């Protein structure tokens, strides 16, 4: 009886630690890739706008001299 109780406690502890993982389907993987790509594109656009603004400031400074 004690060994059965110990086995059940170990099984409960193992399930608690590892948990029940959500299965990823190809659709969910594709969705996460699309979201990641969109975030990267937004970041690249912000960086390009910042670089263009910096370049414009340098050009204006050079023309004013």
C-alpha angles and dihedrals in degrees: 000000000000092000091052090050091049092050091050091048091050091049091050092048092048092050090048093051099042097033126191109300119217112240114239115222123201088253093055091047090051091049092052091048091050091050091048091048091050091051091050091048091051091049092049091050091052091049091049092050091050092049091049091050092050091048091050091052091051091048092049090049092051093049092050093057 
